[in-house]
Amino acid sequence: IIKECLRNCTLEQSKEVLVKATINSTDLTLDWSTDESYQLTIRTTGTATFVDIKAPNVYGARHAFETLSNLITGCKGNGLLMVSNAQVTDRPKFPHRGVLLDSSRNFMPLKQIRNTIDAMAASKMNVFHWHVVDTHSFPLEITRVPEMQRFGAYGAAYTYSSAEASNLIKYARLRGIRVLIEIDGPSHAGNGWQWGPLAGMGNMAVCINQKPWRNYCVQAPCGQLNPLNSNMYSIMKEIYEDIAQIGPPEETIHMGGDEVYIACWNNTPEITKHMREIGYDLSLDSFYKLWSNFHEKNLESWDEVNQRQYPHLKEPKPTIVWSSHLTDPQHIEKYLPKERFIIQTWVSADDPLNNVLLAKGYRLILSTKDAWYLDHGFWGRTQYYNWAKVYNNKVDKNANILGGEVCMWSEFVDQNSVEARIWPRAGAAAERLWSNPKTSSLQAQYRFYRYRDRLISRGIRPDAVVPKWCILNEGHCM
């Protein structure tokens, strides 16, 4: 708050502000069922201002403190100005309000990731989706399988140690944010998996760095896990062991699962030969079955890991996969049980998939690709979405919509540009997911400009959204 002060920040005549926060429970569980509500009351007397915060837990109380900071601003004359009286009763509409950051294609230093988490906390977002590995690189240390990082990282300076990942999770949790780690597969997996033959474990991944890449994957470099190599599943289980160990007991994992390129498997003699030996033909249905078996076996491993590490958990945790051909309505019920798999959809706003999956009883996390893909507009025929477009992406209220995420894929962004690419646009999605307002961006624009200023005061470097003149002259740039 003191960073908001413009001048004379230690006035002798300052009014005293007394804050009391009361929580009902010391439970630190943070998941989709956590109650993040709060009540905030401000009253001013002749001598002091009293702030009373009440919340079910520390996470709700923390949101109240964020709201309190929004009710304080710098004064051009002297000191800080604060609302004298207010009463706020607040809770989020959706329990999943996230930012995805890809640190595989281009490595993101921990400082940049922490800045992202700080900005999320200032925006009442609560899920940092860490797309930490992909075909391009495997920078995350797996203590049980050090070969993953050794063969997969761009170099020694482009890695995250297990201790650093653990500390990042704690850093985020102190700010009311979950870290959801994604270990993508069976596609988007190459570099980091290529040491199998050297260790006598066979090809755990195929098509790695294959050329011409357009024949083997949707994006260079290629790589796809080998679903018929039992050693691959053993290594995947070791990865799950590490991830479960550094995270809180209630946290789950994102298993990726999109953009499987059937032609990669179908042009790998080792796979097609084995498929025929176990009674599969080479039809599309057979490859889909192979794909679903991959998820089924990894789900069993994830369950076993959690049952052993956290025996007090009463029921198995659901996991998350991306929408894909396997989640098409004609396939999904055959391959992905709704009780165990949450689907993160990345379809356009007018695509019927979300409504069809909701009607079938699936839980969804929405990443609307024509509004919430923050990398768009910088490659191919994609279009840039300004903050208003992000804000106006309305979300239907449905018990099976857990919430959504804006996505920052890093093909065309690195540590030097990532903050301005994400912020302040992600904040527009934050309000959409917190309150899902019926009004449009037009009514929110000047609050949004002030929100950007608060990010700057907290050390974030957000992109500009309008000329300063428009901010100083309300209503003249509409």
Secondary structure, 3 states (H helix, E strand, C coil): CHHHCCCCCCCCCCCEEEEEEEECCCCCCCCCCCCCCEEEEEEECCCEEEEEEEECCHHHHHHHHHHHHHCEEECCCCCEEECCCEEEEECCCCCEEEEEEECCCCCCCHHHHHHHHHHHHHCCCCEEEEECCCCCCCCECCCCCCHHHHHHCCCCCCCECHHHHHHHHHHHHCCCCEEEEEEEECECCCCCCCCCHHHCCCCCEECCCCCCHHHCCCCCCCCEECCCCHHHHHHHHHHHHHHHHHCCCCCCCEEECCCCCHHHHHCCHHHHHHHHHCCCCCCHHHHHHHHHHHHHHHHHHHHHHHHHHCCCCCCCCCEEEECCHHHCCCCHHHHCCCCCEEEEECCCCCCCHHHHHHHCCCCEEECCCCCCECCCCCCCCCCCCCHHHHHCCCCCCCCCEEEEEEEECCCCCCCCCHHHHHCCHHHHHHHHHHHCCCCCHHHHHHHHHHHHHHHHHCCCCCCCCCCHHHHHCCCCCC
